[in-house]
Structures are given as structure tokens and as C-alpha cells.
Amino acid sequence: MHEVGTPHAIWALAADGETVLLRRPGPEDRDRVLAMHAAMSAENLYLRFFGASESAARETAERVSTPDRAGCGALVALTPDGDEVVGVVEYDGAIGSGEAELALAVADAWHGRGIGTLLIEHVVTMARAAGMRTLVADLLPWNRPMLRVLEDMGMPVRNRLVSGVLSCAIPLDGDIPTVERYLTAVARREALADVASLVPLFAPRAVAIAGAGRRADSVGRALLHNVKAAGYAGSLAVLHPTATEIDGVPAFPTPDLLPEVPDLVVVAVPADRVPAVVEDCGRVGVRAVVVVTSGGTPEQAARVHASIRRHGMRMVGPNCLGIAQTDPTTALNATFGWAVPTRGSAGVAVQSGGVGIALTEQLNRLGIGVSTFASLGDKYDVSGNDMLQWWQADPQTTMAILHLESFGNPRKFSRIARTVGRTKPVLTVDAGRSAAGRRAAGSHTAAAVTPTVARGALFRQAGVTAVQTLGDLVAVAALLHSQPLPDGASVAVIGNAGGAGVLAADACVDAGLAVPRFGPDLEADLRALLPAGAACANPVDTTATVDGETLRRCVDRVMAAGHVDAVVLALAPTALGDPLGDMLAGPAVGERPVLVVAPERAASVELLPAAGGTVPVYNDARTAAVALAHAHERAMWLTRPRGTVPALPDVDRGAARSLAADYLGREPDGGWLPPRECARLLGAYGIEVSPWRQAFDADEAVALARELAPLGADGAVVLKAYGPQIVHKSDVGGVRLRLVGDDAVREAFTDLAHRIGALMESVVVQPMAASGVELIAGVTQDEVLGPLVVFGLGGVTTDLLADHGARLTPLTDLDAHALLAGSRGAPLLYGHRGASATDTAGIENVLHRLSRLADDVPQLAEADLNPLVARPDGVTVLDARIRLAPRPGHDPYLRRLR
């Protein structure tokens, strides 16, 4: 669980989708807290204070509104405008005790809306950051509402009856499975609240359009036309300063004059008028707005955001195409695009309106259609995470498609996508993956994490199908919509023209699939079935003379043999007939996927009707193979266990945090840790560096070399230049290897000092390590994704080899294994050509400990273990560099709005 405090003020969703403001109370809140208690029923006051004493409420109001009380903390929940306190939670403990008393009160009118649970989630994070290990709530045994709140938190609760009072202890330092259960419970509550808050957007009972004027060619009029054309069944109105009617729809000058308060207002007014319109909507109780207008200033943006939060509204945009919902009971097309979403099963969320139009057109053409469409634009509020939550709960949606340039909370995205992906595929285009956007990096580890590596780690762990182009996205969607997933990667290629079959086979292999040769029995069966001259080994060339019935029997025989997991048909029309048409006359869907490649087709992909369904037909073998490869990856992800984050002995989190705090106290801007502190920080997590000593002159280097030489290979030692400004020693020629004897050591020190000059502060002396596989393991903090563990082939050529994989923390056992197995150096690790395998368990152990270190110490900006030498008898860290940076802790899983 992440160790961070709660920000000064955040907005979050109650269980019913209403917005509440959470913040630490101050003196200005004393009267509000007192007023909340004064309005509580006698029964609820008794349950809270074990009596009806007014003095107890006054003491609570005074206590929680006093800031900076040592060992104590409090949060208040307020209505979004900040005027009324609706809940108070506090913990009160002695400094250094690790235990604090937990107390909660919720306004009577807000009972049953999840306020208490939300407050406890946030105060748990606060208390842990303050060093508390246990919270204890003392309850009357018949206080069932509070007992249910604690039981439903997802955290273990130890109950003990003492003198008629139930003492409920909540341990905050749980093991990994306990933390996972808690995070799962938090995510479940967030999903329910999120979906409830989005109902006014996607199922509004009344809609108003602001900006639909008299000009028929305006964006506002296009919005109005599309809403009407889609057959919206609710109340529809226009906001216009002077008109009484626009295109047959009644118009009103301001929201307060509307005959009924709309759930949703779509705003298409000029940018300078947007803040006022949004504020007016909020004042009358509008629940949601879609702002399609672009071009606002930062000041206008701040005013809009303040309005939606103050009035508890959800918002899509600004700078967007709009939203659409195709369910007949709530059909709504509040977009100004010309492509009208037809009813279907794909949920679509994009940032770019142009991409949204293109996707909608393609999905319509294929017959997949759209369930819900959202052009998110600048994402002031509603994000891709919200849309995933909505689609998870929507039975009409069977596939989620995202095209987003950025992720506001990628950690939460990963968790939500993993959940949604278990039942519905999540597809995206990996946009913004070029290395051109990479920031300057100091260590080899940071340099290794290009945008492609980082985003690949996110998508891979989340089970998201990430493709390179919009065309590939549509191709994969067509396959997943129409065919079953393959059980494996083996493909049969069957064609009626040899060249087309060869191209298809090559494309499959290039995509990572296998085209295995058939067994002799199947080859014999096919030779007996097909015309003379047919090639039957795989790929199969049926010859151009084959008729449709024989071709179908050939496919059936290959399927029945069980040699392959999918069939790709490469078909070309001939003067003897139309093999594609003959194939489509048979069943569309069997136990294994069937794809057709027909180069003469105009469209890149089509879903052509066949008996009982549709068959995907591609005009390019590469596109078909890529689609099938992604389907195979999804099938493998679904069957793969989720993995577990192992418990690690010999971890001293307190020592590591103290070391980081001490260093940043001396160096407020951060920097690279000196060798001694670097070794101490790694040692706190059970990562031992090869024995070393630090020498500041030649005589000291000689003396230390004598001490360490017996530990080195052939009695040799190594000298490495150290200085705060030296990041890559090889760049300055700062390493001397295989030094034997006093003279060699002295000469090496003198040479290093002369050549490197003032940059060299000292040298590190180490015994020469035995040879092994040189690896790199490390951590880097991605500004968007958070900490990632990086692994690959190491040594001085690590940047040249560019063999680097990455995974987001926390690392599961399967993640660590995948990093090793996915490396190009994997054969060297597992035993190559008779060589002994290295200690792969030891390598994975180092990766897990780095992952835990990165999660526990958010100030860890970069960690670079290079080389990490792996041998059959163990793993040795020969060199380590760690950079710390001032970085506030941030819990990505806490419930909050943007």
C-alpha cells in the first residue's frame, strides 16, 4: 500500500455519484463541524459519543479544527461548494506508539451514500504516512452501520469486546494479499460511484444545447440536428439569448428559465462565454456538461474546472466532438460529426475528433457499430478510466476501443483495464510512442526506458491490445468481433495460388506466429483430396483448379486434425469460379478462427456474411497476420495467472526512508548518492553490492587493494573513479580492471587522477569478479507512469545492445520471469549450447527487491545496477548508482476526481 498523505483538498465521488470535497479541516471549519453534530439525531449522537453530551460534540469540533496536532489527523467531507460539512473522520495517537484511535461521524442525511467509507480510505493513507501501524475504533456492539463500514473496507478487522465496548483494530501494515484485497475493494466502490455519476451524461432525461443559433451551418446547429435525428426521446431545449425557438425546438435565454432542469447541457458557445454558461448550469442543478468549444485561455479553463467541481457536475471536453449513446431507450447523438454512430457493441473513446469520426465510420461499415462514443478532448474531467468503468457495467458493450495520447492516472488505468479485459477486450493505438519525446536521462536505466518501452510495459501488464496504426486497430476489432480466440500460435495457410500462400505464411511468421509442417497422415489425406500438383505440407497450395466444395473439405480436414490453432485462407478469383463466395456459403464460426486474405478486395478489412455469422476478409496478408497475432496474445493473457507479489524478508523500509530524508535534507535538489549511502540504501532491501572500499589517495588504494585482493579472481582488484558528476564511468575512462600487486594499483590510481582531474573525488576498490553474464537491472521514475523496473543485457555496451524490458511496479512473480524470458540474452541465462544455467531465481529476487524499494521510497528517481553479473552459483552487483529527487508521495489508487 502506498505511503502518502492526502492532498490539501480533493474532490471525490460518493456511492451515488454525487461529488464531495475532502480536505483537512482548519479553524474556519469549527462551526461547520459543530453544526453537523447539532443536526444529528439523538440515536446517532449516542452511537458516536456513547451518550448525548453536547460538550462531546463541541470538543470534537474544537479538536479536529486545530491544525498540526502531533500524532493526530482529521478530514472533513463537505458538499462540493464547501458550505456544509457532511462527514468527519479523525485519528488520535501518541507520537511513536504506532497506534491511533479512529472516530467517524456522518451527517444523518448522508447516511448510506458511502461517505464514511470514502473518509476512512483517505484517513488510512494519512495515518500510514504518519507512521501509524494500527487504527482502533471503539464501538457500541449494536452500532451495526459502523461495523458494516469497517467490514466492507476490504481490510482485516480484529474485534475484541472489552467492558461492553467493541474494540475494532485495523492493522495498516498488511501483507501483499491483504493490500490486494483492499485495493480490489476500493476499485469496486470507485467503479460503482463512477458509473452512477456518468448516468446524466449517457442516459440524460433532459438535454439542452447552448450555442445552437440561427445560422444553420454552426456547430451548435449541427449538434441540435444530430440530437434530433438520433431520435432522442427526452426533453430537448436550446439556450439562446434572444430566440424563442430554434429549428422547432423551444429556446430560453438562461438555464434558470428552462421548464425543467436538464441532466445534460452541451456547450458550443464562444470560448469567452463558456465559463459563465457552465457556472449558470451548475447553479440550477445541471448534472453534466459537454463542452465542444476550443481555444479557451488558462484562466477560463480554471474557472470552468472550479465550476464543475463546486457544483458537482461531470464534464466531457473541452475541445471535443461530443458524445453519443445508441441504446434505443436513451439514444443520443450529441456530436457535430457527419459520421453517425449506428447501434452496436464497441465502446469508443478518443481525444481527437478526427480519429473519432474515422473510427465510427469504420465500425459502422463493418457492422460492429458503437454502443457509447466519447470524444474526450482536453479531459478536464471524464477520462479513459471513467469510460472503461462505464463499459464494464454496460451489457451492450462487448469491446472497448481507446485512442488517447495521454493517461491522467496510468496506474489506475492499468488496474481498471485488467479488470475490464477479463470479460471484454480493450484495444488501443499506441500513440506518442516515438523516442523524440524522451527527456534527457542520466543513467543507462533511464535511457533504456523510451516511450515505447514504458507504454509497452503498461499495456502488456494491463492486458490491453495495443496496435501501431488505426488500420490495425480496425483489423483486430473485426477479428475479435467475429471469430473465437486461437488456443495457440500455430497457423495453417491454405491458398489457391502458390505465391499468395507464401506471402501469407511469411506474414504470419513475421508477426510471431508459427506455420508448422503437417504430419504425414494429414499430408496424405490432403493429397488424396486435392487436385494433382497440390502442395500439402503447410502452406497448402490447392492449385487454381480447386472447386469451392473441395476447398471447404480441405479446411475441415485441417481443422479436424488438430495440428493448428487458426486457418488463414489466401484466395484469388479464377476463371473457374469464386472460391471466396463458395467458402462463405459454409459456417462462419467454428472452434478455431478462420481469416481470409483476398488481395483483390478494395477495403482493407470487411466482415462478410456467412452461415451463422461473419468472416473477416483482409486485402493484405500482413494486416491479417497482425490481427491474428494480437488475438493470440489476448488468448494467452486470459489464460495466464495474474501472478503474486512475493513477500520479501530482510526489508527495512524505515531505514531506507530515513536515509532518503537525511540526504534530501542536505541536498534539497537531490542528486546521486555517494557510494556508502548507495550501498546502505540497497542493503536495507537485501541487495548486497560486491565488497568495496573507498580510497582518497594512492597509498590508501594500495592498502585497501591488499585487503580485498584475496577475494578477487586470480587475486586481482578493480579501481573505479568516483565523483558526484561522474554518471557513466566508461565515458571518462574511469575503470581499471585486473590489477595485481601494489605497483599496478598505484599506477592505476595515479593515471585516473591525472586524466579525470577534479571530477574524480576518490576511487572505489573492489575484488575482481569472476566472469558471468553481464546484466543491467534498475528503476526509473517515469513522469507519467510512475516507477518501472528495467532489465536487460548490461555492461558497457548496454545502450548499444538496446536489450531492455520494463514492467510497472509492483512486480509479480510472472512479471519478473517475463523480464528474463523476454530478454534477447535469455539463452545465456537459461543455459546456451550446453552451458550451465545462471541463478535466475537470484536475478528475479533482485528485481523484486528493486520493485519494492521503488514503491516504498518515492524519492528514488533512478537506480542503476550495471553490471549485475549472473553465474550458476549466484548473482553479484558490481556497480550501483542511485539518484534521489524531491518527490511528494502520491497514492494512484485513492479515489479522487481530476
N, C-alpha and C positions, 0 to 999 in steps of 0.2 A: 504494500500500500504506500502511496506516495506521501512524503513528509513535507507538507506545505501549509501555510496559513491561508485563511480566506481573505480575499481582497477587501479593500475598504467598503465597496458597495458593488453588488451584482444583482442582476435580475434572474429569476428562475421561474419555472412553471409549477404550479400546484397540480394535484392529481386530476382536477377537472379542466386543466388547460388555462386557467387564469394565471396572470402574471403577478408575482410578488417581488418585493425588493428586500434583499437581505443585506444587512450591514452591522458593523459593530456599533453598539449604542454609545451615545455621549450625553452630556448634561442636558442637551436640548430634548432628549427623549424621556426624561424622568416623568413628566406629566402624561405623556402618551402611554407609557407603561402602566402608570397608576390608573389611567382611565380604562385601559383594557381590563385590569383586575377588578375595577369597580363595577364593570358591566357583566362580570361573570356570575353565573348562578351560585347560590349557596352550596349546592352539591359539588360543583366543580372547584369552588374555593376550598371546600373541605378536603377533596381528594388531593389538591395541590399542597395545602399547608397543614393537613391533618387537623383543621379547625377553621373557624370563620373569622379569625382575628384580622381586623383592618390594619393593625400595626405590621403584620407579616407582609402584607402587600406593599405597604409603604417602605419597609426595609428592603424588599426585593427591588422596587423601583429605584431606590437610592443606590443600592449596591451595583446593579447592572449598568447604571448610567454613570458610574465613576470609572473613568478610563485608567488604564495602566495599573491594574491591581495585580501584584506579583502572584503567580500561581493560579490566576483566575482568568476567565474569558467568558464573553457573552455575545450573543447575536440576537437581533430582533428581526422579525418579518413584518413588513409593512405593506399596505396597499400600494400599488405602483406609483401613485402620486406622492407617497411618503407622508401622508397626513395622519394615518391611523395605524397603530401597532396591532397586529393580529396574532403574534406569537412571540414568545421569549424563551430562549434556552441559555443555560449557563453551566459552567463547571467551576468548581471551587476546590482547590487543593493546596497543600503546603509545598513550598519550593523544595525540590529534591526528593519528595516522597514517591513520585510516580503515580499517585492515586488521587483522584478528584471526585467530588460529589457532582452528580448530574441532576439538573432540575429543568422541567419543561412546563410551560403553560401556553394554551392556545385559546384565543377568543371563542366564545360559545358559537357564534355564527359561522366560524370557520372550521368547526369540528368535522371530521370525515373527509377533508379535502387534501390530506397529505401534508399539511403544514408542519406538523410535529416531526414527521419522518424527514422532511427536507431540512429542517433546522438541525436535527441530530446528525445527519450526514455531514453537514458543514462543520458543526462543532467538533465532531470526531477528528476531522482533519486538523482543526485548530489545536485541539488538545494534544494530538500526537506530535505536532510540530513544536509544542511547548514542553515536550519531554514526558508527557503523561503516558503511562502504560495501561492504566485501568480506569474506567469510569464506573461509578456506583450510583444507582438510582434507588432511593428508598421509597417504597410504595405501600399503600394500604392494600391488603390482599384482594379486595374487591374492586380495585381500580383496573377493571378489565380493558378499557380503551388504551391505557398507557402500556399495559402488559402486551397487548396485541401489537402496538407500535414497536416495542423492543423485540418481540419475537419475529416480526416481519422484516426487521432491518437486514437480515442476512448474516448477522454476526452472532457468535456464540454468546449465550447469556447464562450465567451461573446464579441460580436463585437460592436464597437462604432465608428462612423465617427466624427472626430474632425479636423476641418480646412483642409479638403481634404485628411486626413490620416486615415486609418482604424486601430483602436487600438483593438487588439485581446487579451483579458485577459483569461488566462488559470488557473483556481483555482487548486491548488495541494492538498488541504485537502478536498477531496470529501467524500461523504458518501459511505457506503458499496456497494450499487448498482452501483454507479459511478465507484468505484475501480474495481468491477467485469467486467463492460463493457470494461474498459481499458485493463485489463488483458486478456480478451477474444480477443480483437483486436490485442494485442501483440502476443498472441498464434497463431492467424490466419496468421499473417505476418510471424512468425517463421516457421510455417508448410510449407508455400509456398516456402520460401527460402531453407528450409531443403530438400524438395523433389527435387528442381532444382539442388541442389549440389550433390545429390545421383545418378542422371541420368548417369554420367560417370561410376559409379560402376555397376549399374544393367542394363543399356542399352548402353554399350560401342559400338562405331562404329569400334574401332580397339583395339586389345589386344596384349600384349607382355608378354612372360613368361621369367623371369630372374632366371636361375638356372636349366633349363632343359638341362642336359648334355648328354654325350654319353652312360652313364650307364642306361640301361632300367629299373633298379629297384630303381631309385632315386625318391625322392618326386617330383622334377621338372618334370621328365618324366611322372609320374602319373598325374600331373596337365595337362600337354600337351595332354596326351592321352584322359583325360576326356573332355577337351575343344573340341577336335576334334570329339570325339564320340557323344557329345551332338548336333552336327551339327551347331556349331557357324557359323553364316553367314557373319560376318565381317572380316576385315583384321586381320591375325594372324601371329605373328613373335616370334622369340626366341632371347634373349640376351645371347650371349656366346662369351667368349674372343677370341676363335680361329676357331670355326666351321663356316661353311657357310650354313650348313643345318642340322637340327635335325629331324629325323622321318618324312622327307618330307616337313618340314616347314623351310622357309628361316631364317638364323641366322645372327646376326650382333653383333659386339663387344660392341658397346655403343649406348645409346638411340639417340644420335645426328646423327647417321648414318642410322637410320631406314627410310624407304621410306616415311612414314607418322608418325606423332606424335600420339601415341596411347592414347586413353582416359584412359585406364586401364593397369597397369603393375602388374603382380602377381610375388612376390619376394620370391624365395626359395633358396637363396644363403646362405652360412655360416654366422653366426651371425656377425663376424667381418667385413664382406663386406656389410652388409645391409645399414649402414649409407651412404656409398659412392654411392651405387646404387640408393637409394631414392633421394639423392641430385642431381645426374645426371638426374634422371627422372624429377624432379622439374624444372631444368634449361631449359629443352627443351619444357616445357609446358604440361607435363602429368597431367591429372586432378585428377586421383585417383590411389591408390596403395593398394594391399592386400599383407600383409607380413605374410607368414605362418611360417617363421623361429622362433625358440625359443632360449632361452639361452643367450640373449644379456645382457651386463652389464648396470648399471645405466647411465654411461657416453654415451654409444652407444644409449640408449633409449632417452636421452636428445638431442642428435644430430639428431635422426630420427624425433622427435617431432618438433624440430626447423625447420627442412627442410620442413615438410608438411605445417607448418604454414607460413613460409617465401614464399613458392611458391603457397600457396592457394590450396593445394591438400586435398582430403578426403582420409581417411585410415581405413581399417579394419585390426585388429590384433595389434601387432604380436602374435605369438604363437597360431595360429588358423588353422582350417581345410580348410578355404576358403569360397567362396560364390557361389551361383547358382541362376539362373533365368530360369523359364520354359516356359515363354511366347514364342510361336513359332517364333515371329518376332525378338526376342532378346535372344533366347535360349543360355544359357551359364552355363556350369558346371565347374567352376574354383575351384574345391575341389580335394583333393587327397584321399578321402574316397572311399571305394568299393561300398557303397550304393548310387546308382544314383537316385536323386530326379525325380519322374515322375510328369508330369503336373497335377496340382490340385489347391486346394483353400486355403491351410494352409500356412500362413507366419510363418517361423520358425527362431528364433534367439537364439543361445546358446553361452555359454562361453566354455564349454567342447566339444572337438571334438568327444569324445566317445559318449556322450549323443546325439550329433547331428546325428551321424550315426544310433544310436538306434532309435531315433525318426523318421528319414527319412524312415528307413526300415518298421516301424510300420505303418506310414501314407501311404506308398506305398501299403503295404499288405491290408489295409482297403479300398483302393480305394479313399481315401481322397486326397492324393497327396500333392504336395508342389507348392506354387506359387513363393515364394522367400525364399532362405535359406542364413543365415549368421552365420558363426562361428566367434564370436567377439573376442575371445581370451582375451588378456590383455587390450583391449579397450582404446588404446591411443587416439582414436578419435571417430569413429562411435560407438554409444551405443544403448541400447534397446529403448531409446526415439526416436532416429533417425529412427529406424526400424518401430516403431509404426506410425510415421508420414508418412513413405513411404507406409505402408499397408493401412492407411486411404485413401490415394489417389489412390490406386491400385484397379481397379474394379475386377481383378481376385482373389484377396484375400478376403475371407469371414470369416476367423478365424485367430487370432494372437496367436502364441504359443511362450512363452519365458521361457528359463531356465537359469537364471542369478544368480550368487552368490552375486552380489552387484549391487547397484544403484548409479551412479555418481551424479545424481540430482533427488532424490526421490520426491521432491515437484513438479518438473516439470513432472516427470513420472506420478504422481497421476493425474495431470490436463490433460495430454495428454491421459492417459488410460481412464479417464472418458469420454472424447470426442469420442475416437475410440469405446469404449464399447457400446455406444448408438446404433451403427449400426453393429458392429462386435464383437463377444465375444473375450475377452482377457484371455488366460489361462496361468498359470504358476505353477511350482513346488515350494513350499515354502522351498527352500534350505537354509541351515545355520540357522535353527530356534532353535537349542538347546541352553540351558542356559549356556553351557560350555564357550561360547564366551562372556558372560556378564562381563562387567567391574565392579570393586568394586564400590558399591553405598553407599552413606551416608544416605539419608533419606529413610523412608518407601516408598515414592512415587517412587524414583529412583529404589529401589529394586524391586518394583512391575513390572517395565517395562522390562520384559525379551525380548529376541529377538523375541519370538513367539508373545508376546503382541504387540510389536512395528510394526513388519511386518504385523500382522493381521490387525492393525489399518490402515496401508497404503493400503492394498489390499481391505479391506472392503469398505473404503470410495471411492476408485477408481473404484469399481465395477469389480475388477479382480477376476476371478475364480481361487483360489489358492488351490491346492491339495497337498497331503502329499507324493505321490510317482509318479514315472514316469508311472507306470502301471495305476494309477488312472487318470493321465493326458490323456492317450490314450483312456481310457474308457469314459471319459467325452467328449472328442473330437468326438468319434464315435456317441454318443447320440446327441450332438448338430448339427452334420453334417446331421443326418438322420431323426430326429424327431422334431415336434414342441415343444415349451416350455410348461410345465404344467401351468395351471392357479392357482393352489394351491398345497397343500401338501398331499391331500388325495389320497390314492393308493388302487386299487383293486388288490388282489393277487389271481390268478387263476392257479391251477395246476392239473395235472392228477395223482399225488401221494401225499398223505397227508403230509408225512414228508418233502418233498421238499417245499411245500407251507408254512408250519410252519417256516422253515428256512428263506424263503424269507420274510415272514411277520416280523419276528424278526429283520432281517437285515434292513428292511425299518424303523421300529421304532427306532432302534439304530442309524440310520442316521438322525433322526429328522423328519421323515415323519409320517403320520398318516394312520392307516389301520382301518377305521371306519366300524362298523357293518351296513349291508344294512338294508333298511326299509322293513317292512313286505310284501309290494306288490312286490318288486324286488325279495325277497327270494321265494315268492310263484311262481313267473314266472320261476325262475331258477329250482325250484323243478319239475315243470311241464315239463321243457325242458331236464333236465339231467337224467342220469340213476338212478335207485333206489339206495339209500345209499349215494348219493352225499351230501356233506356239503355245504350249500348255504349262510352262514352268512357273510363271508369275514374273513379269506381267504376261497376261494371256492375250494373244492376238488371234481373234476368232476368224480372221480374214473378212474381207468386204462382202463375201457371198453369204454370210450367215443370215438366217431369217430371224424375225423377232421372237418366235416361239423357242427356237434353239438357244438364242441368247438368254432368254429368261431361264430356261432349264439349266444353262451353264452357271448362271448366278446362283440359282437354288442349290446346285450341286456343290459349289464352292462354299456357300453358307453352311450347308449341312455337314461338310467335312470338319468344321471347327478349327481350321488352321489359322483363320484370320478373324479380326475384330470389326472390320469395316470393308466395304467394297466401293471402289471408285471406278465408274464406267466412263471410258473415253470414247465417245461415239461421234461419228461423222455420217451425214446422209450420203447415200449412194444411189445410183440409178436403179438398184434392185429393191429399194424400199427405204422406209424411215425407221431405223432401229429405236430411236428415242420414243417415237409415238407408240411403237409396239411395247416398249418397256413400261410406259405409263399406263398401259391397259391392265397391268397387273397390280398386285397390292403395293401400297406406297410405303408402309412401315412394317418392318419385321423386327426380329430380335436384335439385329445389328444395323448400324446406319448405312445407307446407300446414298452416294453422291454421284451426280452426272457431270461430266465435262463435255460441253458441246461448243466448240470454238466458233461455229457459225452464228450463234445466238447474239443478238445486239446488246442485251442487258448483261451486266457483269454477273448478276445472280437473279434467278427467278425461282418462285415456288410454283411448280406446275402441278395441276391436279392429277391425282391417280386414284385408283380404287382405295377408299378408306382414308385418304389424307392427301398430302402433298410431298413432292420430291424436290430437293434443291438442285438446280441446274446452273452451272457456272460456265462462263465462256473462256475461262483461263484456269489452267491446271494449278498454277501457284496459289491462286486465291482459294480454290477448293482444298488444297493440301493444308494451307494455313488454317482455314476454318476447322478442318478435321483435327489438326494438331491441338488447337485450343479446346475443342470438345474433349479430346483425350486428357489434357491437363486438368480440365474441370472434373472429369470422372475420377482421376487419380486423387485429386484434392478431397473429393467427397468420401472416398474410401479410406483416406489417411486418418489415423487417430489425431486428436487435437494436440497431443503431447502434454507434458507436465514440466513445470519449472521446478528443478530439483532443490531440495533443502541443502544448504551448504554449511558444514561445520567450520569452525575457526574463522568466523567473520566478526570483526569488531567495528560495528558501524559508528559507535560513539567516538572511538579513537580517530577514525577517518574524518568524521565531520569536524572534530576539534582541530585536527591538523589543517584542514581546508580553511577553517575560520581563522586560525592563527596566521596562516600565510597571507590570506587576503586582508587581514588586519594590518600587516606590514606592507603589503603591496596591493593597495586598493584597486589598481587597474588590472591585477592579475599578472600571470607570466608563467614561465617554465620552472617547475620545481627543481631545486638543487638535488644532486644525486641522493643525499641522505634522506631528505623528505620524500623523494620519489620512492625509494625503497621502503620507507616506513608506510606510506600510503598503500602500496601494493601488498606489503606484508600484513596489513590489517585485514586483507581479504584472502590471505593464504596463498598469495602469488610470490614466490621467492625468486629473487634475482641471483644469478651466479655470484659466488663470493667476490667481493670487491673491496678496494681501499682507495682513498683519495689522497693524492700526493701533490704538494705545492712546490717542490723543488726536486732537483735531480737526486740528491742524496736520499731524500725520503722515498722517492720512487724506487731506488735500488733496494733500500731496506724492506719495503713492502713487497717487492718482487721476490726477494729471498723467502719471505713468509708464505707467499701464495704459490710459488713455483712447484712444490711437491704435488699440488692438486691439479696441475695442468698436464695436458697431453705432451709427452716427451719432456716434461719439466719446463715447458715454455710458458711465458706470460704474454699479456696483451696490454698495450697502453692506448688509452683513448682520450683525446683532448676534450676538456670540458670548459664551457663558458656560457653565461646566460644567453648570449646572442648566437651561439652555435647550435643550430637545429639539426642539420644534416652533416655529420662528421665527415662523410666521404667527400662532400663538396669542398672542404678545406684541406683535404688530405690529413684528417685528424686521427687516423687509426694506424697503429703499428702492431703487426702480428708476429707470432712465433719468435719471441725474444728469449734467448737463452744466455744467462750469465750477466754479471754486473755491467760489463762494458757495453753490451748490446742495449741494456735498459738505459744506461746513462746517455749513450749516443742518441737513442730514440727520443728521450725527453728533450735533450738539447736541440735536436732538429725540429721537433714540434714547436717548441717555444720560439725558435728563430723564425720559422716560416709563418706561423699563425699570429705571432705577435701578441698585442694587447687583448685580442679576442679570447685568448686562452688564459683562463684563471687557474686551472690545475689540470691534472690528469687523473683518470680512473685506471687503476691497476687491477687486472683480473687474470686468473689462470687461463691458459689456452684451452678452449673447449674441444672435446672430441668431435669429429665430423658427424654430420647428420643432415637431415633435410631442413633447409633454412626457410622459415615461415615468417609471416607478419600477422600479428593479432593486435587489435586495438579498438578504440572507441572514438567516435566523433559525434559532436552535437550538431545535428542539422537544425538550422534555424526554423524550419517548418515542421519537420517530422520528429524532432527530439533525438535522444541518443540512439546510435546504431553501433552494433558490434561488427567489425570488419575483419575478414580473414582471407589469406591467400599466400602465394609463394612470396618469400621475403628476401632479405639480404640487400646488397647494394643495387641489385637490378630490379627491385620490386616495382618501381614506376615503369620501367621498360617492359617488363613482362605483362603488366596490367591484368594480373590474375587475381581479382578481388571480388569477393562476395560480401553481402551485408545482410543483416537482419535487425529489425527493431527489437529493442529490449521490452519486456523481459524475455530472455532466450529460453525456449523449451528444449527438452532433450532432442526432439525431432529437428528443431531449428539448428542446433549445434551440429548434429550429424549431417544435415543437409549442407552446411557450410563446408564441411570436409569433403563430402562426397561430390559436391558440385565444383570443386576446385580442379583446375587443369592439372594440379600436382597430386590429385587423388591416387593415381597408380603408385607414386613414390611413397605415399603414406600407408597404403594397404599392402604393399609388397609387390615389387615390379620385377618380372623375369627371375623369379626365384629368390629375390632379396627378402630379408625379414621385414615384417610389417613394423611400423613405428608404434609408439604408445599413443594410439588415437584416443583412448579414454583420458589420458593425461592432457592432450590438446583440448578436448571438449571441456574438461574441468577448468582449464584456464579461461576459455571463452565464457563459461557460466559465471566465473568469478568476476570477470570484467563487466559482464552484463549487470550483475548485482551492484557492483561498485558504481556504475553509471547511474543506476536508478536511485541509489542511496545518497549519492553526493552530486546534486545537480550542478555544482560549480565545476565539475570535471568537463572541460571543454574538449580536450584531446588526450588520448592515451595511445602510445605507440610502442609496442613490444616488437622490436625488429633488430636483430633476428631472434626469433623463438626457434630453437633447434630441437627437432624431434628425432629421437633414436628409439630402437626397440626397448631400451631399458629406462626410458623416461623422457621428460621434456625440460629444457633449460632455457630460461630467459637470459640472454646475453646482454641485451641493452634495452633500456626503457626510458622513455621521455613522457612527461605528463605536464599538461598545461591547465592551470586553473583560471577561471574568469568569474568576475562577479555576476551572478545569475540568480535571480529570485526563484524559489521553488514554485512549481505550478502543477497542480493535480489535473491532468487532462480528463479525468473521469468524473469530476464533480459536476453536478447538474447546474448548468448556467446557460443563459442566452448570450448571444454575441454582443 
